[in-house]
Amino acid sequence: MLTKPGTYPFGWQMFSDLAGNRFEVLTSDGNARTIDLAEHAVRQRDDVDYGPYLADHLCRIVPDASEVVASNLLAETAQRFPCAG
């Protein structure tokens, strides 16, 4: 079987169930609210930088938001996005 061509074309795709992206919205009174990414992104991938795309949206929908902190726990990085006044 291994020396003859298979009957199906070979296809491969890697999936990961690791949840490495986390978003927090900081409010003007100093509280932090953790955001469930599943409510805002249909597919969650750890190799996609959601911060620049979701920060403005989260600033608009969270009352009294002052800053969005986008963290990638796997890469141990965090980005801060201030909300416009």
Protein Blocks (a to p, Z undefined) as FASTA:
>chain_A
ZZpccfbdcddddddfbdfbccddddfkopacdddfklmpmbacfkbcfklmmmmmmmmm
mghiabdcdddfklopacddddeZZ
